[in-house]
Every structure is written in C-alpha cells, then in structure tokens.
Amino acid sequence: MAKLPLVPVLATFMVQVCATMTLFAVPVMAPAMAVDLGVRPSLIGAYMSVAYIAATAAALLCPGFIMRVGGIRASQTALIGIGVGLSLAALGSVAAMVASALVLGCVYALPIPAGAHVLARHTPPRLYNIAFSIRQSGVPVGGLIAGAATPALVIWLGWRTALLAFAAAPILVAALLIPLRRGLDVDLQPGRRMFGRGMLQPIHLLLRHPLLRALGFAAIFFAGLEVAFATYVVVTMIERVGVGYVEAGLALSIFQAGGLVGRLAFGVIADRFAARRGLIAGLGFGMAIAGFAAAGFGPDWPFALVLAVCFAAGLTSGGWTGVGIGEAARLAGEGAAAVGSGAMLMAMFTGVIVCPSAFAAIVASGAGYGAAYAALAAGAALGAVALLLPQGMRRAEAR
C-alpha cells in the first residue's frame, strides 16, 4: 500500500506556512501602518496587487529555475527573499513599501511550483490530492499565525520591530532545509535555460488543455476572493462591524482556520471519490454564498455569526486550492509538475492582482464594503458555472 512521503510533505508545508505568515503580516498591520504612512488602510490592497503583479511575472521564470536548482534550493531562495522584503517594509516609507512588495512578489511565486516539483517526484499518484492539500494547508496555518500573533506583536513592539521579527522566521526555516537538499533535490537539470521560449510553457499548457483552461478561468475568481477576503477582513471588522483590533485579528484567524479544514477535508474527498470537477465547482458556489453574506456585515450582526461567515468563506475559498493545484500537476504529465502548477499559479495570481484592487476601487467609489463583497461573490459564482460548462473538462477528467 502506497504511503504518504512525510519528509517532502512536511518540508513543503513548512515553507508555505512561513511564506504565507510573513506575506499576510502586512495587511494585518495595515491599520497601524496607515497612521504612520499617512494613507487609508484600504489602500493596502495596492501593496498586495503590486506584490502579485511581480509574482505573476516571476512565475514565468519559476519552472526553469526550479528544474535547474531543485525544489528545496528554490524554496530556500524564496524564504531568504521574503526576509529581505519584510525588512524593506520596516523602513516605513511609501518607496520602501513599493520595493518590499516587488521583492516579496518575485520570490512568493516560487514556493507553490517548487513544492509541486518536490511532491510530484516523491508522492504516489493516488495520494496526490491529499499531499498537495496538506502542503497547501500551510496557507491557512500561516494566516492563522499572522492573524493571532501580529496584533499582539504590534501592540508590544510597534509595527516596524514586529516586521523585523517576522523577517527572521523565513531565514531560519531556509537554514533548517539545508540537510534535505541531498535527498529531495533529485534529477537536477543544471543546463536548463530560465529565459527563452521555455518561459512560455505554462501559458501554452493553459491554452491547449481544455481542463486547465476552464480551471484557470475559475481560479482567477476563486483565488481573488480568497486573497481579497483575507486582505480586507481586518479592516472590514474595524470599519464596518465596529469591533476592536484583537477581535478583527480573530476574524482573520477564523477565516484561515476554515481554509485549513477545507484543504485537508477536500483533499481526502478528492482522492477517495475522484470527483474533482464537481467538487471544485461546488466549492465555488459555496464561496459565492459566503461572499454575499459578507456583503451584509454591519454593527448589528452578532459577532459569532460574523465569525461563522468568515469560517465558511475560508472553508470554501481555501478548500479548492490543493485539489486544483494537484490536478494541474497531474494533468501536466510526468516531469512537468512545475509547469502545470506554474500555469495554475499564473491564473490564480491574475485574480489576486485584480480583485484586491477592484475591492479597493469599489469601496473608494462610495459603493461601500457591501458592494465590494457582492462583486467578489458574483465572480466566484461565474467561475463555478464555467467549470460545469466545458465538454472538454469532462473528457479530461475522465482520463
């Protein structure tokens, strides 16, 4: 009986925990940072959009770089870069924040395809979904840590020192990965070119594969909703629901807890029943329901009900990612997991670029947070419908 490879799964999980924890420390700190920077807290969406624009561009280079140096070495590169990016943000100027977003974005593109590259080489195909879902559960775990620890650190140390504390964590994890390189970075291609026509492999794969085309379209809206919700939930709790900073951090932690449960549960379901297309579409409709519920948030809502909606949003918007990325790696074929996951990553980052900025624009226009959440929900519903329409997806999934 095939067994789950614990060392690769745990190593890639820890990398993702650290990457997500450090990235989402910035939006959690947004209310405190905005005072010193002289900007509105809602403009933190611009920071996230700059980061993901850089990440989308960097995603084209990821497959070549990963195949050249190995998934663990690529992960170490990402972690060190994250530490540098957070240190830049701690300088406390608008220019430093822009530089921080660019650095973080360029390296944040690496952990997902690097993890996929490692897991695809060391995981039995029948356990792909659960292995990838455990790895992806590092996203909500990292978010949980950010939501729970960041407010306390900001109150205790101030936001600049708190950022430096977060910057030390990825560098430490990068050092801990050193002994794993010999056993996990196998089949290196030292002569692999990072530039040239090979850069376009993820785009070509998306265009020619019917399942990945539809999945990529849905991923734009699904990933956009997840990141926009995580980015703005703290500000929404303070400005719309009227709770304190610590309670707002709790709402983000509950959202991330839902994502953790969803990733693990739906990874098991997908491996056992292989109903990937219907499962992901169903989760898309669940995101839409949670998003429309969040559109009604207000001071008259019981806080327990607000937390329930946050949990449901995390459960659905986080639950699809491990299954989706694992499916992309599987469909790309043997030896091309980094390309398949890179293609899905580009689609996801596109949504992450557009949705937080669109959310900020809707709020700034005077339409308010309710309209912004409703727009996210409508996009998720559209993505779910797209998954149910293409005949090509049915043929591809039957393979």
C-alpha positions as CSV (number, residue, x, y, z in Angstrom):
1,M,0.0,0.0,0.0
2,A,1.3,3.4,-1.0
3,K,2.4,5.7,1.8
4,L,2.5,9.4,2.1
5,P,6.1,10.7,1.9
6,L,6.3,12.6,5.2
7,V,9.6,14.4,4.8
8,P,8.7,16.1,1.4
9,V,5.2,16.9,2.6
10,L,6.3,18.4,5.9
11,A,9.2,20.3,4.3
12,T,7.0,21.9,1.6
13,F,4.3,22.5,4.2
14,M,6.7,24.4,6.5
15,V,7.9,26.5,3.5
16,Q,4.3,27.5,2.7
17,V,3.5,28.3,6.3
18,C,6.4,30.6,6.6
19,A,5.8,32.3,3.2
20,T,2.1,33.0,3.9
21,M,2.6,34.0,7.5
22,T,5.1,36.7,6.5
23,L,3.2,38.0,3.5
24,F,-0.1,38.4,5.4
25,A,1.6,40.1,8.3
26,V,1.5,43.2,6.2
27,P,-2.3,43.5,5.7
28,V,-2.9,42.6,9.4
29,M,-0.7,45.5,10.3
30,A,-2.4,47.8,7.9
31,P,-4.4,49.9,10.4
32,A,-1.2,50.7,12.5
33,M,1.0,51.2,9.4
34,A,-1.6,53.5,7.7
35,V,-1.3,56.1,10.6
36,D,2.5,56.4,10.2
37,L,2.4,56.4,6.4
38,G,-0.5,58.8,6.1
39,V,-2.7,56.7,3.9
40,R,-6.1,55.0,4.2
41,P,-6.0,51.4,5.5
42,S,-8.0,50.2,2.5
43,L,-5.0,51.1,0.2
44,I,-3.2,48.0,1.5
45,G,-4.8,46.3,-1.5
46,A,-2.4,48.3,-3.7
47,Y,0.5,46.7,-1.8
48,M,-0.9,43.2,-2.4
49,S,-1.6,44.0,-6.1
50,V,2.0,45.2,-6.7
51,A,3.3,42.1,-4.9
52,Y,1.2,39.7,-7.1
53,I,2.0,41.6,-10.3
54,A,5.6,40.9,-9.6
55,A,4.7,37.3,-8.7
56,T,2.9,36.8,-12.0
57,A,5.9,38.0,-14.0
58,A,8.2,35.9,-11.9
59,A,6.0,32.8,-12.4
60,L,7.3,32.6,-16.0
61,L,10.8,32.0,-14.7
62,C,9.9,29.6,-11.9
63,P,9.8,26.3,-13.9
64,G,13.2,26.8,-15.4
65,F,14.8,27.9,-12.2
66,I,13.2,25.1,-10.1
67,M,14.3,22.4,-12.6
68,R,17.8,23.9,-12.7
69,V,18.5,24.2,-8.9
70,G,15.8,21.9,-7.4
71,G,12.7,22.5,-5.4
72,I,14.3,22.7,-2.0
73,R,17.0,25.2,-3.2
74,A,14.3,27.2,-4.9
75,S,12.3,27.3,-1.7
76,Q,15.3,28.5,0.3
77,T,15.8,31.3,-2.2
78,A,12.2,32.3,-1.7
79,L,12.4,32.3,2.1
80,I,15.6,34.5,2.1
81,G,14.0,36.9,-0.3
82,I,10.9,37.1,1.9
83,G,13.1,38.1,4.8
84,V,14.7,40.8,2.8
85,G,11.3,42.1,1.5
86,L,9.9,42.4,5.0
87,S,13.0,44.2,6.2
88,L,12.5,46.7,3.5
89,A,8.9,47.3,4.6
90,A,10.1,48.0,8.1
91,L,11.9,51.1,6.8
92,G,8.5,52.8,7.0
93,S,8.2,54.9,3.8
94,V,6.0,54.6,0.8
95,A,9.0,54.0,-1.5
96,A,10.2,51.2,0.8
97,M,6.8,49.7,0.8
98,V,6.8,49.6,-3.0
99,A,10.2,48.0,-3.0
100,S,9.1,45.5,-0.4
101,A,6.0,44.5,-2.5
102,L,8.2,43.9,-5.6
103,V,10.7,41.8,-3.7
104,L,8.1,39.8,-1.9
105,G,6.2,39.2,-5.1
106,C,9.2,38.0,-7.1
107,V,10.0,35.3,-4.5
108,Y,6.5,34.4,-3.4
109,A,5.9,32.9,-6.9
110,L,8.4,30.1,-6.0
111,P,7.0,28.1,-3.1
112,I,4.0,26.6,-4.9
113,P,5.7,25.3,-8.1
114,A,8.8,24.4,-6.1
115,G,6.6,22.3,-3.6
116,A,4.8,20.7,-6.5
117,H,8.1,19.8,-8.1
118,V,9.3,18.0,-4.9
119,L,5.9,16.3,-4.2
120,A,5.4,15.1,-7.7
121,R,8.7,13.2,-7.6
122,H,8.2,11.7,-4.2
123,T,4.4,11.1,-3.9
124,P,2.4,8.1,-5.4
125,P,-0.1,9.4,-7.9
126,R,-3.1,8.1,-5.9
127,L,-2.1,10.3,-3.0
128,Y,-1.5,13.5,-5.0
129,N,-4.6,15.4,-3.7
130,I,-4.0,14.8,0.0
131,A,-0.3,15.5,-0.3
132,F,-0.9,18.7,-2.2
133,S,-3.7,19.7,0.1
134,I,-1.5,19.2,3.2
135,R,1.1,21.4,1.6
136,Q,-1.5,24.0,0.7
137,S,-2.8,23.9,4.2
138,G,0.3,25.9,5.0
139,V,-1.5,28.9,3.6
140,P,-4.3,29.0,6.3
141,V,-1.9,27.9,9.0
142,G,0.4,30.8,8.1
143,G,-2.6,33.1,8.0
144,L,-3.7,31.8,11.4
145,I,-0.4,32.7,12.9
146,A,-0.4,36.1,11.2
147,G,-3.9,36.9,12.5
148,A,-3.2,35.7,16.0
149,A,0.3,36.9,16.6
150,T,0.5,40.1,14.6
151,P,-1.8,42.3,16.7
152,A,-0.1,41.3,19.9
153,L,3.4,41.9,18.4
154,V,2.4,45.3,17.0
155,I,1.0,46.4,20.4
156,W,4.1,45.1,22.2
157,L,6.9,46.0,19.8
158,G,5.4,48.5,17.3
159,W,4.8,47.5,13.7
160,R,8.4,48.1,12.4
161,T,10.0,45.9,15.0
162,A,7.2,43.3,14.5
163,L,8.0,43.2,10.8
164,L,11.7,42.5,11.6
165,A,10.7,39.7,13.9
166,F,8.6,38.2,11.1
167,A,11.5,38.7,8.7
168,A,13.8,36.4,10.8
169,A,11.4,33.4,10.6
170,P,11.9,32.6,6.9
171,I,15.6,32.9,7.1
172,L,15.7,30.4,10.0
173,V,13.5,27.9,8.0
174,A,15.7,28.3,5.0
175,A,18.7,27.2,7.2
176,L,16.7,24.2,8.5
177,L,16.1,22.9,4.9
178,I,19.8,22.6,4.2
179,P,20.1,18.9,5.2
180,L,17.2,17.9,3.0
181,R,18.6,19.0,-0.3
182,R,20.7,15.9,-0.9
183,G,17.7,13.6,-0.6
184,L,14.9,15.7,-2.2
185,D,16.6,17.8,-4.9
186,V,16.9,15.0,-7.4
187,D,17.0,14.9,-11.3
188,L,18.5,18.4,-11.4
189,Q,19.0,20.0,-14.9
190,P,22.0,22.4,-14.4
191,G,21.9,23.3,-18.1
192,R,18.2,24.2,-18.1
193,R,17.6,27.7,-19.5
194,M,15.5,30.1,-17.5
195,F,14.9,32.5,-20.4
196,G,13.7,32.0,-23.9
197,R,10.7,30.1,-25.3
198,G,10.6,27.8,-22.4
199,M,9.3,30.7,-20.3
200,L,6.0,30.4,-22.2
201,Q,5.4,26.7,-21.3
202,P,2.8,27.5,-18.6
203,I,0.9,29.8,-21.0
204,H,1.0,27.2,-23.8
205,L,-0.3,24.5,-21.4
206,L,-3.2,26.6,-20.3
207,L,-4.2,27.4,-23.8
208,R,-4.0,23.9,-25.2
209,H,-5.6,21.9,-22.4
210,P,-9.4,22.2,-22.0
211,L,-9.5,21.3,-18.4
212,L,-6.7,23.7,-17.4
213,R,-8.3,26.5,-19.4
214,A,-11.6,26.2,-17.6
215,L,-9.9,25.6,-14.2
216,G,-7.6,28.5,-14.8
217,F,-10.6,30.8,-15.6
218,A,-12.3,29.7,-12.3
219,A,-9.0,30.1,-10.4
220,I,-8.9,33.8,-11.3
221,F,-12.1,34.4,-9.3
222,F,-11.6,31.8,-6.6
223,A,-8.1,32.9,-5.7
224,G,-9.1,36.6,-6.0
225,L,-11.9,36.1,-3.5
226,E,-9.7,34.3,-1.0
227,V,-6.9,36.9,-1.0
228,A,-9.2,39.9,-1.1
229,F,-11.2,38.5,1.8
230,A,-8.0,37.8,3.8
231,T,-6.6,41.2,2.9
232,Y,-9.7,43.2,3.9
233,V,-11.3,41.2,6.7
234,V,-9.4,43.0,9.5
235,V,-10.2,46.5,8.1
236,T,-13.8,45.4,7.5
237,M,-14.2,44.2,11.1
238,I,-13.0,47.5,12.4
239,E,-14.7,49.9,10.0
240,R,-17.9,48.0,9.2
241,V,-18.7,45.7,12.1
242,G,-17.2,48.0,14.7
243,V,-15.0,45.6,16.8
244,G,-11.5,46.1,18.2
245,Y,-8.2,45.3,16.7
246,V,-7.8,42.0,18.5
247,E,-11.3,40.8,17.6
248,A,-10.6,41.8,14.0
249,G,-7.4,39.6,14.1
250,L,-9.6,36.8,15.4
251,A,-11.9,37.1,12.4
252,L,-8.9,36.6,10.1
253,S,-7.7,33.6,12.1
254,I,-11.2,32.0,11.9
255,F,-11.2,32.6,8.1
256,Q,-7.8,30.9,7.9
257,A,-9.0,28.0,10.2
258,G,-11.8,27.4,7.7
259,G,-9.2,27.2,4.9
260,L,-7.1,24.7,6.9
261,V,-10.1,22.4,7.4
262,G,-11.2,22.8,3.8
263,R,-7.8,21.9,2.3
264,L,-7.4,18.8,4.4
265,A,-11.0,17.6,4.1
266,F,-11.5,18.2,0.4
267,G,-8.1,16.7,-0.4
268,V,-9.2,13.4,1.2
269,I,-12.6,13.6,-0.6
270,A,-11.0,14.2,-4.0
271,D,-8.6,11.2,-3.5
272,R,-11.3,8.9,-2.4
273,F,-14.1,9.8,-4.9
274,A,-12.1,11.5,-7.7
275,A,-15.0,13.9,-8.3
276,R,-12.6,16.8,-8.9
277,R,-14.6,19.0,-11.3
278,G,-17.9,18.8,-9.4
279,L,-16.2,19.3,-6.1
280,I,-14.3,22.4,-7.2
281,A,-17.5,23.9,-8.8
282,G,-19.4,23.2,-5.6
283,L,-16.8,25.0,-3.6
284,G,-17.1,27.9,-6.0
285,F,-20.8,28.2,-5.3
286,G,-20.1,28.0,-1.6
287,M,-17.7,30.9,-1.9
288,A,-20.4,32.9,-3.6
289,I,-22.9,32.3,-0.8
290,A,-20.3,33.3,1.8
291,G,-19.3,36.4,-0.1
292,F,-23.0,37.6,-0.5
293,A,-23.4,37.0,3.3
294,A,-20.3,39.1,4.0
295,A,-21.8,41.9,1.9
296,G,-24.4,42.4,4.7
297,F,-21.9,42.7,7.5
298,G,-22.7,45.5,9.9
299,P,-22.6,46.6,13.6
300,D,-26.0,44.9,14.2
301,W,-24.6,41.4,13.4
302,P,-23.8,39.1,16.3
303,F,-20.1,38.6,16.2
304,A,-20.5,34.8,16.4
305,L,-22.4,34.9,13.1
306,V,-19.8,37.1,11.6
307,L,-17.2,34.5,12.5
308,A,-19.3,31.8,11.1
309,V,-19.4,33.5,7.7
310,C,-15.6,34.1,7.9
311,F,-15.1,30.3,8.6
312,A,-17.4,29.4,5.7
313,A,-15.6,31.8,3.3
314,G,-12.2,30.2,4.3
315,L,-13.6,26.7,4.1
316,T,-14.7,27.1,0.5
317,S,-12.1,29.6,-0.9
318,G,-9.3,27.6,0.7
319,G,-10.6,24.1,0.1
320,W,-10.3,24.1,-3.6
321,T,-6.6,25.0,-3.9
322,G,-4.8,21.8,-3.0
323,V,-7.2,19.8,-5.3
324,G,-6.8,22.3,-8.1
325,I,-3.0,22.6,-8.0
326,G,-2.6,18.8,-7.6
327,E,-4.9,18.3,-10.6
328,A,-2.8,20.8,-12.6
329,A,0.4,19.0,-11.7
330,R,-1.2,15.6,-12.6
331,L,-2.5,16.8,-16.0
332,A,0.8,18.4,-17.0
333,G,2.4,14.9,-17.1
334,E,5.4,13.3,-15.7
335,G,8.3,15.6,-15.1
336,A,6.2,18.7,-15.8
337,A,4.6,19.3,-12.4
338,A,6.4,22.7,-12.0
339,V,5.0,23.7,-15.4
340,G,1.4,22.6,-14.6
341,S,1.4,24.2,-11.2
342,G,3.1,27.3,-12.6
343,A,0.2,27.6,-15.2
344,M,-2.4,27.4,-12.4
345,L,-0.3,29.9,-10.3
346,M,-0.4,32.5,-13.1
347,A,-4.2,32.2,-13.3
348,M,-4.5,32.5,-9.5
349,F,-2.2,35.5,-9.4
350,T,-4.1,37.2,-12.1
351,G,-7.2,37.1,-9.8
352,V,-5.1,38.2,-6.9
353,I,-3.9,41.2,-8.8
354,V,-7.3,42.3,-10.0
355,C,-9.6,41.5,-7.1
356,P,-8.0,43.4,-4.1
357,S,-7.6,46.5,-6.3
358,A,-11.1,46.2,-7.6
359,F,-12.3,45.8,-4.0
360,A,-10.5,49.0,-3.0
361,A,-11.8,50.8,-6.0
362,I,-15.4,49.9,-5.2
363,V,-15.0,51.0,-1.6
364,A,-13.3,54.2,-2.7
365,S,-16.1,55.0,-5.2
366,G,-18.6,55.3,-2.3
367,A,-20.4,52.0,-3.1
368,G,-19.0,50.6,0.2
369,Y,-17.8,47.3,1.5
370,G,-21.1,45.6,0.8
371,A,-20.9,46.1,-2.9
372,A,-17.3,45.1,-2.9
373,Y,-18.0,41.7,-1.2
374,A,-21.0,41.2,-3.6
375,A,-18.7,41.7,-6.6
376,L,-16.3,39.0,-5.2
377,A,-19.3,36.6,-4.7
378,A,-20.6,37.2,-8.2
379,G,-17.1,36.4,-9.7
380,A,-16.9,33.1,-7.7
381,A,-20.3,32.1,-9.0
382,L,-19.2,32.8,-12.6
383,G,-16.1,30.7,-12.1
384,A,-18.2,27.8,-10.7
385,V,-20.6,27.9,-13.7
386,A,-17.6,27.9,-16.1
387,L,-16.4,24.7,-14.5
388,L,-19.7,23.0,-15.3
389,L,-19.9,24.0,-18.9
390,P,-17.0,22.8,-21.0
391,Q,-17.3,19.4,-22.5
392,G,-13.5,19.3,-22.7
393,M,-13.3,19.3,-18.9
394,R,-15.4,16.1,-18.7
395,R,-13.2,14.3,-21.2
396,A,-10.0,15.4,-19.5
397,E,-11.2,14.5,-16.0
398,A,-12.2,11.0,-17.2
399,R,-8.6,10.3,-18.2
